[in-house]
Amino acid sequence: MRLVQYPVGDVESAGDDDGDATSRATNGGGDERRVVATTVEFADSLIDQTRGLMFRRSLPDDYALAFRFDTVKTRDVHMLFVFVPIDAVWVVDGVVQRVERLRPWRGFAREECDLLVELPAGAGADVTAGDRLVFEE
């Protein structure tokens, strides 16, 4: 299983008959994509979700820990007992809502999501709000 990013693309301006400019996102035909992680672990049990990345001393560069939820609601990420910096990505219906770099022991952030992905620091640097994240075999 791998985690793939489909960037939101460039913003183009298009004029309508009234001369008003509107903007729309394009994805370059949908061909553009980037593999964010090639090793994905799912925190499906309550114990796995509670533990998260606590007590791990390092993370492989191609790693992602994914928390899948049945409903969209505000989810917290804390860094107590997490020894390495991470990039946290909050996703709703496959669309990235927020990406945040969190520091060991001190970081804390929250956002609404139905999928939360934790990556090694730097792995989410090119992921932005509006991008799509997809799990692929």
Buried (B, 14 or more C-beta within 10 A) or exposed (E): EBBBBBBBBEEEEEEEEEEEEEEEEEBEEEEEBEEBBBBBBBBEEEEEBEBBBEEBEEBEEBBBBBBBEEEBEEBEBBBEEBBBBBBBBBBBEEBBBBBBBBEBEEBEBBBBBBBBBBBBBEBBEEBEEEBBBEBEE
